[in-house]
Amino acid sequence: MPQPPMSEVTKSRIREELLKGLSHEQIARKLKVSTGSVAKVKQAILPDLAAKKAVSADDVKRLLRKGPLGASEIAGALGCTEKAVRSLVSGMRKTGAFVMETIDGRYDLTSSDNLETRVHEIKGHRGDWTHHFGFVTDNHLCNKHSRLDVLRAAYEHFAEVGIKTVFNAGNWIDGEARFNKSELVTAPGMDKQLDYMIDNYPVRPGITTHYIAGDDHEGWYQQREGIEVGHYLQMRAEEQGRKDLRYLGYAEADIRLRFGTGEAVMRLVHPGGGSAYAISYTDQKRAESYQGGEKPHIELVGHYHKFNHGYPREIHTLQGGCTCDQTMFMRKKRLQAHVGFSTVKIKQDINGAVERFVVEWFPHFDRGYYEKRF
């Protein structure tokens, strides 16, 4: 059956997005049209696009990889105005690119290491529990071993019990490295993986997911592309109509749990390094490493794919397991996956101190158990 002709309104909107520099796929997703329709409109406005073609963020980044440059130096190299350069740099920063201005006014590329721990605040409620939230981590979407069924079950449960806030401690996508490419279910590229997450990560009315980015997996893109991937994900999700994903920070973020006259600090963290022989060992050593006045009251921990609740140095440490089966990398390293999710209830006294902390762990088993393959 022949497709009905495009309306002039649709053509006009496609033209606008093409002139902004969006790709065919981005426009198709945003306007809910086919990539073929976008290509037809593009053919009709090729002269306009050629006239519009100017310097891009990639051009600026390519030059800055060689070292710091002033706006006039970049403009001279690219044949454009200094105003255009400053506008490009401003746009790059808004999308999370690591471009800093040196003390002498030049631009330079910086790295994730210069990101400071961000602090957020959540107010508690009167009643039996001051805070009640869900906790998931290490989803590894885009890997064929990722357990979307478990992640969906988690959000179904959160909705059933009235949870409105969920924390995610990172590694929501699998990223790309030499050793995982054969396990990916998406085409190469950061945007492909982020769009897969936007399309598949559970959405439930009234539930907001607050997440950090890990230094690995999605963090690999951050290190290679020089862009703050967690910020970029939220921006990209909002462009596609998702307002439920809120970025907190890179590798770790502090959340001040306010209640009464005081507060307790909860740290969402995605550490590095491998698993220890004893599951609790990494939490213990991290707690020991904090300087006085630096340690939080609660830590929600990702990365290790293990479930564990400990209390080193009077810090409630909670490793959140994962929603991903054992990958080939984990199999070779003899690393077990604790598949599941958690809910947490916190009771604070009038001074904000944590006087009760209750964790409920929801373990899940291999796919065969649920598919009745015994």
Secondary structure, 3 states (H helix, E strand, C coil): CCCCCCCHHHHHHHHHHHHHCCCHHHHHHHHCCCHHHHHHHHHHCHHHHHHHCCCCHHHHHHHHCCCCECHHHHHHHHCCCHHHHHHHHHHHHHCCECEEECCCCCEEECCHHHCCCEEEEEECCCCCCCEEEEEECCCCECECCECHHHHHHHHHHHHHCCCCEEEECCCCECCCCCCCHHHECCCCCHHHHHHHHHHHCCCCCCCEEEEEECCCCHHHHHHHHCECHHHHHHHHHHHCCCCCEEEEEECEEEEEEEECCEEEEEEEECCCCCCCCCCCHHHHHHHHHCCCCCCCCEEEECCCCCEEEECHHHCEEEEECECECCCHHHHHCCCCCCEEEEEEEEEECCCCCEEEEEEEEEECCCHHHHCCCC
